[in-house]
Amino acid sequence: MSRKKVTILDLQRKKNNKQPLTMLTAYDFTGAQLVDNAEIDVILVGDSLGMVVLGYDSTVPVTMAEMLHHCRAVARGTQYAFTVGDMPFLSYQADMAEAVRNAGLLLKEGRMDSVKLEGGREMALTVEAVSRAGIPVMGHIGLTPQSQSKLGGYRVQGKTAVSAHNLVQDALALEAAGCYSIVLEAVPEPVAIVISQKLTIPTFGIGAGAGCDGQVLVYHDLLGLFDRLQPRFVKQYARLGQTALDALVAFREDVINGRFPTVEHTYPMSVEEEAEFRRMIAE
Ligand code: KIV
C-alpha cells in the first residue's frame, strides 16, 4: 500500500482502533529522513534540541529562532510523518497573543503541522486561544522539563494520590481546551493508564509505561548518542556514539599512518595534461 501523509485524523483513528502510536524527536534534515523512513507516525522537533544538539544544560535557553531553524530543516526531511514543533520556554507563558503568534510562526515559518506546549490547567486558556487560531496543540504534563527548577529537578510526577489526581484533572482540562494529543512524561504507569482511558484523544508516554496510546523517545537517547542524562525510561537501541567515535579515531589513525586517502579516493589527471601542467609551472 502506498504511504500517505499522516494526519491528525489518522492519530485519532489509531487510538480508537487501539493501534499503538509512535513518535520520535528529530532536529535536522538527515535525522528527519531516517525517522520518516522508519515509518514513525509523528516527528517532534523537541526543545530537547537545546541539550542534545546545542549543548545547553537545560531546555530553558532555547529560543524561537533556534526552534524555527531546526523545524525548517526537519520539515525539509519529512515526507509522511505528522510534525510537531515544541514551543520554547517564554514563547507562550507570558502573554496569550504572543503564544498564538509564536505557535503560528512554527507552522508558517517552521513548516510544522502542529505545536506542543508544557503545562496543565494553567495553560487551558492558552491552548484554547492557539487552537482557535487553527493551530493543533499537543499538551505535555507530568515532568515538564521547562519547569524542572520549580519541580526540584527531573523527577517523577504524580507519585502521591493527590498529585496523580491533579494530573488527571490537568489532562481533562487540556482535552476540553482543544488539545489533539498529550505527552505524559515520567509518571507512574497506573496514572498514565487512567489518563489514557479517560481521554478520547491519544496520549504519548515517555517514562509513563505501556498503558499509553503511543510512545515517544528522544532520537539521541534511542541511538546512544547522548550520555549526559540517562533516565530509567530510555531504551538504547544502538550505540552510535561509540560507533562514531571508533570511526573518527580510525580516520585520524589512517591519515597519520598514510592509509588515507588512497588511489580510489583521489581524482586522476591524464598523463598528457599532467605533463603539460608540469611543463607550465616549470617555466
Ligand atoms: O523536547 C522533547 O524532546 C520532548 C519529549 C521528551 C517529549 O518534549
py3Dmol code that shows the C-alpha trace and the ligand (Angstrom):
import py3Dmol

protein = """\
ATOM      1  CA  MET A   1       0.000   0.000   0.000  1.00  0.00           C
ATOM      2  CA  SER A   2       1.413   3.418  -0.888  1.00  0.00           C
ATOM      3  CA  ARG A   3       2.258   5.634   2.074  1.00  0.00           C
ATOM      4  CA  LYS A   4       0.247   8.756   2.747  1.00  0.00           C
ATOM      5  CA  LYS A   5       0.993  11.785   4.877  1.00  0.00           C
ATOM      6  CA  VAL A   6      -0.112  11.147   8.481  1.00  0.00           C
ATOM      7  CA  THR A   7      -2.859  13.492   9.643  1.00  0.00           C
ATOM      8  CA  ILE A   8      -4.416  14.301  12.988  1.00  0.00           C
ATOM      9  CA  LEU A   9      -7.348  12.067  11.967  1.00  0.00           C
ATOM     10  CA  ASP A  10      -5.014   9.095  11.490  1.00  0.00           C
ATOM     11  CA  LEU A  11      -3.654   9.585  15.016  1.00  0.00           C
ATOM     12  CA  GLN A  12      -7.176   9.638  16.443  1.00  0.00           C
ATOM     13  CA  ARG A  13      -8.187   6.625  14.345  1.00  0.00           C
ATOM     14  CA  LYS A  14      -5.251   4.636  15.697  1.00  0.00           C
ATOM     15  CA  LYS A  15      -6.282   5.439  19.265  1.00  0.00           C
ATOM     16  CA  ASN A  16      -9.889   4.461  18.524  1.00  0.00           C
ATOM     17  CA  ASN A  17      -8.712   1.167  16.972  1.00  0.00           C
ATOM     18  CA  LYS A  18      -6.245   0.538  19.832  1.00  0.00           C
ATOM     19  CA  GLN A  19      -3.286   0.581  17.431  1.00  0.00           C
ATOM     20  CA  PRO A  20      -0.090   1.771  19.184  1.00  0.00           C
ATOM     21  CA  LEU A  21       1.267   5.142  18.036  1.00  0.00           C
ATOM     22  CA  THR A  22       4.938   6.098  17.676  1.00  0.00           C
ATOM     23  CA  MET A  23       6.674   9.445  17.985  1.00  0.00           C
ATOM     24  CA  LEU A  24      10.388  10.316  17.892  1.00  0.00           C
ATOM     25  CA  THR A  25      12.250  13.571  18.014  1.00  0.00           C
ATOM     26  CA  ALA A  26      14.392  14.841  15.145  1.00  0.00           C
ATOM     27  CA  TYR A  27      16.331  18.077  14.831  1.00  0.00           C
ATOM     28  CA  ASP A  28      17.797  18.141  11.327  1.00  0.00           C
ATOM     29  CA  PHE A  29      17.203  17.058   7.713  1.00  0.00           C
ATOM     30  CA  THR A  30      19.118  13.763   7.850  1.00  0.00           C
ATOM     31  CA  GLY A  31      17.640  12.699  11.182  1.00  0.00           C
ATOM     32  CA  ALA A  32      14.131  13.533  10.000  1.00  0.00           C
ATOM     33  CA  GLN A  33      14.631  11.470   6.835  1.00  0.00           C
ATOM     34  CA  LEU A  34      15.729   8.468   8.911  1.00  0.00           C
ATOM     35  CA  VAL A  35      12.786   8.764  11.298  1.00  0.00           C
ATOM     36  CA  ASP A  36      10.380   9.241   8.392  1.00  0.00           C
ATOM     37  CA  ASN A  37      11.813   6.202   6.577  1.00  0.00           C
ATOM     38  CA  ALA A  38      11.243   4.167   9.749  1.00  0.00           C
ATOM     39  CA  GLU A  39       7.505   4.965   9.294  1.00  0.00           C
ATOM     40  CA  ILE A  40       7.197   6.687  12.671  1.00  0.00           C
ATOM     41  CA  ASP A  41       3.778   8.396  12.961  1.00  0.00           C
ATOM     42  CA  VAL A  42       4.898  11.699  14.486  1.00  0.00           C
ATOM     43  CA  ILE A  43       8.158  13.653  14.408  1.00  0.00           C
ATOM     44  CA  LEU A  44       8.648  16.088  17.272  1.00  0.00           C
ATOM     45  CA  VAL A  45      11.188  18.864  16.969  1.00  0.00           C
ATOM     46  CA  GLY A  46      11.564  18.888  20.734  1.00  0.00           C
ATOM     47  CA  ASP A  47      13.151  21.696  22.685  1.00  0.00           C
ATOM     48  CA  SER A  48      15.369  18.852  23.950  1.00  0.00           C
ATOM     49  CA  LEU A  49      17.438  20.075  20.998  1.00  0.00           C
ATOM     50  CA  GLY A  50      18.814  22.618  23.481  1.00  0.00           C
ATOM     51  CA  MET A  51      20.503  19.806  25.367  1.00  0.00           C
ATOM     52  CA  VAL A  52      21.273  17.118  22.783  1.00  0.00           C
ATOM     53  CA  VAL A  53      22.179  19.354  19.825  1.00  0.00           C
ATOM     54  CA  LEU A  54      23.088  22.796  21.195  1.00  0.00           C
ATOM     55  CA  GLY A  55      24.806  21.722  24.427  1.00  0.00           C
ATOM     56  CA  TYR A  56      22.785  23.850  26.891  1.00  0.00           C
ATOM     57  CA  ASP A  57      22.382  22.386  30.372  1.00  0.00           C
ATOM     58  CA  SER A  58      18.562  22.521  30.154  1.00  0.00           C
ATOM     59  CA  THR A  59      15.802  23.329  27.663  1.00  0.00           C
ATOM     60  CA  VAL A  60      15.239  26.780  29.188  1.00  0.00           C
ATOM     61  CA  PRO A  61      17.678  28.795  26.999  1.00  0.00           C
ATOM     62  CA  VAL A  62      16.170  27.570  23.700  1.00  0.00           C
ATOM     63  CA  THR A  63      14.829  30.456  21.589  1.00  0.00           C
ATOM     64  CA  MET A  64      12.121  30.738  18.930  1.00  0.00           C
ATOM     65  CA  ALA A  65      14.829  31.491  16.344  1.00  0.00           C
ATOM     66  CA  GLU A  66      16.614  28.230  17.189  1.00  0.00           C
ATOM     67  CA  MET A  67      13.369  26.256  17.081  1.00  0.00           C
ATOM     68  CA  LEU A  68      12.389  27.746  13.725  1.00  0.00           C
ATOM     69  CA  HIS A  69      15.814  26.981  12.245  1.00  0.00           C
ATOM     70  CA  HIS A  70      15.612  23.307  13.256  1.00  0.00           C
ATOM     71  CA  CYS A  71      11.901  22.948  12.416  1.00  0.00           C
ATOM     72  CA  ARG A  72      12.577  24.082   8.841  1.00  0.00           C
ATOM     73  CA  ALA A  73      15.377  21.512   8.466  1.00  0.00           C
ATOM     74  CA  VAL A  74      13.138  18.735   9.813  1.00  0.00           C
ATOM     75  CA  ALA A  75      10.250  19.799   7.578  1.00  0.00           C
ATOM     76  CA  ARG A  76      12.548  19.512   4.548  1.00  0.00           C
ATOM     77  CA  GLY A  77      13.442  15.958   5.568  1.00  0.00           C
ATOM     78  CA  THR A  78       9.907  14.785   6.345  1.00  0.00           C
ATOM     79  CA  GLN A  79       7.526  13.484   3.731  1.00  0.00           C
ATOM     80  CA  TYR A  80       4.976  11.434   5.655  1.00  0.00           C
ATOM     81  CA  ALA A  81       5.124  11.863   9.445  1.00  0.00           C
ATOM     82  CA  PHE A  82       2.878  14.360  11.235  1.00  0.00           C
ATOM     83  CA  THR A  83       5.192  17.043  12.626  1.00  0.00           C
ATOM     84  CA  VAL A  84       5.173  18.888  15.940  1.00  0.00           C
ATOM     85  CA  GLY A  85       7.224  21.968  16.822  1.00  0.00           C
ATOM     86  CA  ASP A  86       7.911  22.473  20.518  1.00  0.00           C
ATOM     87  CA  MET A  87       7.149  25.935  21.890  1.00  0.00           C
ATOM     88  CA  PRO A  88      10.288  27.047  23.753  1.00  0.00           C
ATOM     89  CA  PHE A  89      10.273  28.483  27.276  1.00  0.00           C
ATOM     90  CA  LEU A  90       8.806  32.004  27.451  1.00  0.00           C
ATOM     91  CA  SER A  91       7.342  31.854  23.948  1.00  0.00           C
ATOM     92  CA  TYR A  92       3.821  31.164  25.309  1.00  0.00           C
ATOM     93  CA  GLN A  93       3.698  31.684  29.094  1.00  0.00           C
ATOM     94  CA  ALA A  94       3.776  35.487  29.392  1.00  0.00           C
ATOM     95  CA  ASP A  95       1.065  36.605  27.036  1.00  0.00           C
ATOM     96  CA  MET A  96      -1.726  34.858  25.139  1.00  0.00           C
ATOM     97  CA  ALA A  97      -1.386  36.907  21.933  1.00  0.00           C
ATOM     98  CA  GLU A  98       2.341  36.207  21.899  1.00  0.00           C
ATOM     99  CA  ALA A  99       1.590  32.490  22.347  1.00  0.00           C
ATOM    100  CA  VAL A 100      -0.741  32.474  19.333  1.00  0.00           C
ATOM    101  CA  ARG A 101       1.777  34.389  17.251  1.00  0.00           C
ATOM    102  CA  ASN A 102       4.706  32.145  18.162  1.00  0.00           C
ATOM    103  CA  ALA A 103       2.627  28.994  17.619  1.00  0.00           C
ATOM    104  CA  GLY A 104       1.628  30.390  14.228  1.00  0.00           C
ATOM    105  CA  LEU A 105       5.276  31.033  13.341  1.00  0.00           C
ATOM    106  CA  LEU A 106       6.128  27.383  13.991  1.00  0.00           C
ATOM    107  CA  LEU A 107       3.573  26.492  11.298  1.00  0.00           C
ATOM    108  CA  LYS A 108       4.116  29.413   8.941  1.00  0.00           C
ATOM    109  CA  GLU A 109       7.925  29.667   9.034  1.00  0.00           C
ATOM    110  CA  GLY A 110       8.895  26.394  10.710  1.00  0.00           C
ATOM    111  CA  ARG A 111       6.617  24.405   8.331  1.00  0.00           C
ATOM    112  CA  MET A 112       5.310  22.243  11.193  1.00  0.00           C
ATOM    113  CA  ASP A 113       1.857  20.613  11.266  1.00  0.00           C
ATOM    114  CA  SER A 114       1.236  21.400  14.942  1.00  0.00           C
ATOM    115  CA  VAL A 115       2.807  22.693  18.155  1.00  0.00           C
ATOM    116  CA  LYS A 116       3.440  21.337  21.652  1.00  0.00           C
ATOM    117  CA  LEU A 117       3.447  23.262  24.912  1.00  0.00           C
ATOM    118  CA  GLU A 118       4.037  22.270  28.527  1.00  0.00           C
ATOM    119  CA  GLY A 119       1.626  22.692  31.436  1.00  0.00           C
ATOM    120  CA  GLY A 120      -1.765  21.623  32.762  1.00  0.00           C
ATOM    121  CA  ARG A 121      -4.905  23.541  33.716  1.00  0.00           C
ATOM    122  CA  GLU A 122      -2.993  26.823  33.936  1.00  0.00           C
ATOM    123  CA  MET A 123      -2.404  26.539  30.170  1.00  0.00           C
ATOM    124  CA  ALA A 124      -6.023  25.752  29.216  1.00  0.00           C
ATOM    125  CA  LEU A 125      -6.874  29.298  28.083  1.00  0.00           C
ATOM    126  CA  THR A 126      -3.679  29.480  26.028  1.00  0.00           C
ATOM    127  CA  VAL A 127      -4.423  26.120  24.399  1.00  0.00           C
ATOM    128  CA  GLU A 128      -7.920  27.386  23.592  1.00  0.00           C
ATOM    129  CA  ALA A 129      -6.576  30.576  22.024  1.00  0.00           C
ATOM    130  CA  VAL A 130      -3.928  28.789  19.958  1.00  0.00           C
ATOM    131  CA  SER A 131      -6.290  26.115  18.743  1.00  0.00           C
ATOM    132  CA  ARG A 132      -8.976  28.733  17.977  1.00  0.00           C
ATOM    133  CA  ALA A 133      -6.385  30.197  15.583  1.00  0.00           C
ATOM    134  CA  GLY A 134      -6.481  26.895  13.682  1.00  0.00           C
ATOM    135  CA  ILE A 135      -3.259  25.528  15.159  1.00  0.00           C
ATOM    136  CA  PRO A 136      -3.359  21.957  16.514  1.00  0.00           C
ATOM    137  CA  VAL A 137      -1.881  21.770  20.039  1.00  0.00           C
ATOM    138  CA  MET A 138      -0.232  18.800  21.745  1.00  0.00           C
ATOM    139  CA  GLY A 139      -0.146  19.122  25.553  1.00  0.00           C
ATOM    140  CA  HIS A 140       2.669  17.926  27.833  1.00  0.00           C
ATOM    141  CA  ILE A 141       2.172  17.144  31.537  1.00  0.00           C
ATOM    142  CA  GLY A 142       3.938  15.223  34.289  1.00  0.00           C
ATOM    143  CA  LEU A 143       7.633  16.038  34.242  1.00  0.00           C
ATOM    144  CA  THR A 144       7.711  19.266  32.274  1.00  0.00           C
ATOM    145  CA  PRO A 145      11.431  19.964  31.673  1.00  0.00           C
ATOM    146  CA  GLN A 146      10.973  23.718  31.163  1.00  0.00           C
ATOM    147  CA  SER A 147       9.898  23.964  34.837  1.00  0.00           C
ATOM    148  CA  GLN A 148      12.377  21.430  36.216  1.00  0.00           C
ATOM    149  CA  SER A 149      13.812  24.081  38.533  1.00  0.00           C
ATOM    150  CA  LYS A 150      10.367  24.629  40.109  1.00  0.00           C
ATOM    151  CA  LEU A 151       9.839  20.848  40.300  1.00  0.00           C
ATOM    152  CA  GLY A 152      13.169  20.419  42.112  1.00  0.00           C
ATOM    153  CA  GLY A 153      14.854  18.592  39.221  1.00  0.00           C
ATOM    154  CA  TYR A 154      13.992  15.930  36.664  1.00  0.00           C
ATOM    155  CA  ARG A 155      11.692  13.961  38.986  1.00  0.00           C
ATOM    156  CA  VAL A 156       8.819  11.545  38.513  1.00  0.00           C
ATOM    157  CA  GLN A 157       5.482  13.350  38.922  1.00  0.00           C
ATOM    158  CA  GLY A 158       2.133  12.076  40.242  1.00  0.00           C
ATOM    159  CA  LYS A 159       3.548   9.673  42.796  1.00  0.00           C
ATOM    160  CA  THR A 160       1.063  10.604  45.520  1.00  0.00           C
ATOM    161  CA  ALA A 161      -2.698  10.070  45.201  1.00  0.00           C
ATOM    162  CA  VAL A 162      -3.301  13.841  45.314  1.00  0.00           C
ATOM    163  CA  SER A 163      -0.686  14.723  42.676  1.00  0.00           C
ATOM    164  CA  ALA A 164      -1.870  11.843  40.480  1.00  0.00           C
ATOM    165  CA  HIS A 165      -5.447  13.131  40.762  1.00  0.00           C
ATOM    166  CA  ASN A 166      -4.201  16.596  39.805  1.00  0.00           C
ATOM    167  CA  LEU A 167      -2.577  15.171  36.678  1.00  0.00           C
ATOM    168  CA  VAL A 168      -5.889  13.586  35.646  1.00  0.00           C
ATOM    169  CA  GLN A 169      -7.617  16.975  36.084  1.00  0.00           C
ATOM    170  CA  ASP A 170      -4.864  18.640  34.040  1.00  0.00           C
ATOM    171  CA  ALA A 171      -5.247  16.113  31.230  1.00  0.00           C
ATOM    172  CA  LEU A 172      -9.037  16.523  31.142  1.00  0.00           C
ATOM    173  CA  ALA A 173      -8.720  20.319  31.115  1.00  0.00           C
ATOM    174  CA  LEU A 174      -6.239  20.203  28.212  1.00  0.00           C
ATOM    175  CA  GLU A 175      -8.527  17.917  26.225  1.00  0.00           C
ATOM    176  CA  ALA A 176     -11.500  20.208  26.905  1.00  0.00           C
ATOM    177  CA  ALA A 177      -9.378  23.201  25.831  1.00  0.00           C
ATOM    178  CA  GLY A 178      -8.783  21.593  22.429  1.00  0.00           C
ATOM    179  CA  CYS A 179      -5.524  19.588  22.588  1.00  0.00           C
ATOM    180  CA  TYR A 180      -5.407  16.855  19.938  1.00  0.00           C
ATOM    181  CA  SER A 181      -2.966  14.770  21.983  1.00  0.00           C
ATOM    182  CA  ILE A 182      -0.995  14.869  25.236  1.00  0.00           C
ATOM    183  CA  VAL A 183       2.525  13.779  26.229  1.00  0.00           C
ATOM    184  CA  LEU A 184       2.763  12.152  29.669  1.00  0.00           C
ATOM    185  CA  GLU A 185       6.347  12.345  30.897  1.00  0.00           C
ATOM    186  CA  ALA A 186       7.735  10.441  33.897  1.00  0.00           C
ATOM    187  CA  VAL A 187       4.502   9.474  35.620  1.00  0.00           C
ATOM    188  CA  PRO A 188       3.698   6.139  37.290  1.00  0.00           C
ATOM    189  CA  GLU A 189       2.073   3.618  34.964  1.00  0.00           C
ATOM    190  CA  PRO A 190      -1.297   3.408  36.823  1.00  0.00           C
ATOM    191  CA  VAL A 191      -1.721   7.176  36.463  1.00  0.00           C
ATOM    192  CA  ALA A 192      -0.891   7.086  32.740  1.00  0.00           C
ATOM    193  CA  ILE A 193      -3.352   4.229  32.237  1.00  0.00           C
ATOM    194  CA  VAL A 194      -6.207   6.115  33.913  1.00  0.00           C
ATOM    195  CA  ILE A 195      -5.461   9.273  31.922  1.00  0.00           C
ATOM    196  CA  SER A 196      -5.241   7.349  28.644  1.00  0.00           C
ATOM    197  CA  GLN A 197      -8.564   5.637  29.366  1.00  0.00           C
ATOM    198  CA  LYS A 198     -10.346   8.812  30.425  1.00  0.00           C
ATOM    199  CA  LEU A 199      -9.206  10.883  27.446  1.00  0.00           C
ATOM    200  CA  THR A 200     -10.691  10.493  23.995  1.00  0.00           C
ATOM    201  CA  ILE A 201      -7.517  11.992  22.431  1.00  0.00           C
ATOM    202  CA  PRO A 202      -4.263   9.953  22.164  1.00  0.00           C
ATOM    203  CA  THR A 203      -1.584  10.041  24.860  1.00  0.00           C
ATOM    204  CA  PHE A 204       2.126   9.605  24.165  1.00  0.00           C
ATOM    205  CA  GLY A 205       4.145   8.284  27.085  1.00  0.00           C
ATOM    206  CA  ILE A 206       7.804   8.852  27.853  1.00  0.00           C
ATOM    207  CA  GLY A 207       8.594   7.124  31.106  1.00  0.00           C
ATOM    208  CA  ALA A 208       4.882   6.500  31.635  1.00  0.00           C
ATOM    209  CA  GLY A 209       4.693   2.749  30.991  1.00  0.00           C
ATOM    210  CA  ALA A 210       2.970   0.645  28.379  1.00  0.00           C
ATOM    211  CA  GLY A 211      -0.593   1.837  29.036  1.00  0.00           C
ATOM    212  CA  CYS A 212      -0.378   4.974  26.900  1.00  0.00           C
ATOM    213  CA  ASP A 213      -1.765   5.114  23.363  1.00  0.00           C
ATOM    214  CA  GLY A 214       1.702   5.779  21.983  1.00  0.00           C
ATOM    215  CA  GLN A 215       5.347   6.029  22.972  1.00  0.00           C
ATOM    216  CA  VAL A 216       7.870   8.798  22.372  1.00  0.00           C
ATOM    217  CA  LEU A 217      11.648   8.842  22.802  1.00  0.00           C
ATOM    218  CA  VAL A 218      14.419  11.314  22.103  1.00  0.00           C
ATOM    219  CA  TYR A 219      16.403  10.385  18.949  1.00  0.00           C
ATOM    220  CA  HIS A 220      19.808  10.807  20.597  1.00  0.00           C
ATOM    221  CA  ASP A 221      18.784   8.667  23.595  1.00  0.00           C
ATOM    222  CA  LEU A 222      17.420   5.825  21.454  1.00  0.00           C
ATOM    223  CA  LEU A 223      20.526   5.773  19.261  1.00  0.00           C
ATOM    224  CA  GLY A 224      23.012   6.064  22.130  1.00  0.00           C
ATOM    225  CA  LEU A 225      24.338   9.455  21.028  1.00  0.00           C
ATOM    226  CA  PHE A 226      23.885  11.365  24.304  1.00  0.00           C
ATOM    227  CA  ASP A 227      25.036  10.210  27.685  1.00  0.00           C
ATOM    228  CA  ARG A 228      24.875  13.331  29.872  1.00  0.00           C
ATOM    229  CA  LEU A 229      21.427  12.321  31.177  1.00  0.00           C
ATOM    230  CA  GLN A 230      20.294   8.686  31.098  1.00  0.00           C
ATOM    231  CA  PRO A 231      16.793   8.401  32.513  1.00  0.00           C
ATOM    232  CA  ARG A 232      15.478   4.983  33.531  1.00  0.00           C
ATOM    233  CA  PHE A 233      12.832   5.123  30.796  1.00  0.00           C
ATOM    234  CA  VAL A 234      15.287   5.214  27.895  1.00  0.00           C
ATOM    235  CA  LYS A 235      15.872   2.074  25.883  1.00  0.00           C
ATOM    236  CA  GLN A 236      19.067   2.319  23.839  1.00  0.00           C
ATOM    237  CA  TYR A 237      18.536   0.540  20.511  1.00  0.00           C
ATOM    238  CA  ALA A 238      22.065   1.283  19.264  1.00  0.00           C
ATOM    239  CA  ARG A 239      25.376   2.679  20.487  1.00  0.00           C
ATOM    240  CA  LEU A 240      26.012   5.083  17.637  1.00  0.00           C
ATOM    241  CA  GLY A 241      28.087   7.377  19.844  1.00  0.00           C
ATOM    242  CA  GLN A 242      30.675   4.619  20.313  1.00  0.00           C
ATOM    243  CA  THR A 243      30.441   3.594  16.634  1.00  0.00           C
ATOM    244  CA  ALA A 244      31.003   7.216  15.588  1.00  0.00           C
ATOM    245  CA  LEU A 245      33.955   7.626  17.957  1.00  0.00           C
ATOM    246  CA  ASP A 246      35.563   4.439  16.618  1.00  0.00           C
ATOM    247  CA  ALA A 247      35.191   5.741  13.055  1.00  0.00           C
ATOM    248  CA  LEU A 248      36.655   9.168  13.906  1.00  0.00           C
ATOM    249  CA  VAL A 249      39.677   7.615  15.616  1.00  0.00           C
ATOM    250  CA  ALA A 250      40.154   5.237  12.654  1.00  0.00           C
ATOM    251  CA  PHE A 251      40.200   8.262  10.296  1.00  0.00           C
ATOM    252  CA  ARG A 252      42.858  10.012  12.384  1.00  0.00           C
ATOM    253  CA  GLU A 253      44.989   6.880  12.529  1.00  0.00           C
ATOM    254  CA  ASP A 254      44.637   6.269   8.776  1.00  0.00           C
ATOM    255  CA  VAL A 255      45.769   9.820   7.990  1.00  0.00           C
ATOM    256  CA  ILE A 256      48.757   9.864  10.299  1.00  0.00           C
ATOM    257  CA  ASN A 257      49.813   6.392   9.116  1.00  0.00           C
ATOM    258  CA  GLY A 258      49.405   7.184   5.385  1.00  0.00           C
ATOM    259  CA  ARG A 259      46.489   4.794   4.804  1.00  0.00           C
ATOM    260  CA  PHE A 260      44.073   7.535   3.683  1.00  0.00           C
ATOM    261  CA  PRO A 261      43.481   8.801   1.051  1.00  0.00           C
ATOM    262  CA  THR A 262      44.357   6.044  -1.426  1.00  0.00           C
ATOM    263  CA  VAL A 263      44.001   5.970  -5.220  1.00  0.00           C
ATOM    264  CA  GLU A 264      40.299   5.144  -5.017  1.00  0.00           C
ATOM    265  CA  HIS A 265      39.618   8.414  -3.123  1.00  0.00           C
ATOM    266  CA  THR A 266      41.736  10.545  -5.470  1.00  0.00           C
ATOM    267  CA  TYR A 267      40.911  12.332  -8.760  1.00  0.00           C
ATOM    268  CA  PRO A 268      43.303  11.333 -11.593  1.00  0.00           C
ATOM    269  CA  MET A 269      44.669  13.554 -14.368  1.00  0.00           C
ATOM    270  CA  SER A 270      45.524  12.354 -17.862  1.00  0.00           C
ATOM    271  CA  VAL A 271      49.238  11.697 -18.407  1.00  0.00           C
ATOM    272  CA  GLU A 272      49.361  14.302 -21.196  1.00  0.00           C
ATOM    273  CA  GLU A 273      47.631  17.036 -19.143  1.00  0.00           C
ATOM    274  CA  GLU A 274      49.857  16.340 -16.175  1.00  0.00           C
ATOM    275  CA  ALA A 275      52.986  16.535 -18.332  1.00  0.00           C
ATOM    276  CA  GLU A 276      51.780  19.826 -19.831  1.00  0.00           C
ATOM    277  CA  PHE A 277      50.913  21.183 -16.392  1.00  0.00           C
ATOM    278  CA  ARG A 278      54.378  20.335 -15.047  1.00  0.00           C
ATOM    279  CA  ARG A 279      55.971  21.964 -18.074  1.00  0.00           C
ATOM    280  CA  MET A 280      53.915  25.153 -17.480  1.00  0.00           C
ATOM    281  CA  ILE A 281      54.808  25.535 -13.853  1.00  0.00           C
ATOM    282  CA  ALA A 282      58.485  24.793 -14.569  1.00  0.00           C
ATOM    283  CA  GLU A 283      58.644  27.810 -16.896  1.00  0.00           C
TER     284      GLU A 283
END
"""
ligand_1 = """\
8
KIV
O 11.612 18.138 23.948
C 11.355 16.930 23.847
O 12.101 16.148 23.253
C 10.133 16.448 24.476
C 9.945 14.965 24.552
C 10.748 14.435 25.675
C 8.517 14.579 24.664
O 9.357 17.214 24.934
"""
view = py3Dmol.view(width=600, height=400)
view.addModel(protein, "pdb")
view.setStyle({"model": 0}, {"cartoon": {"style": "trace"}})
view.addModel(ligand_1, "xyz")
view.setStyle({"model": 1}, {"stick": {}})
view.zoomTo()
view.show()
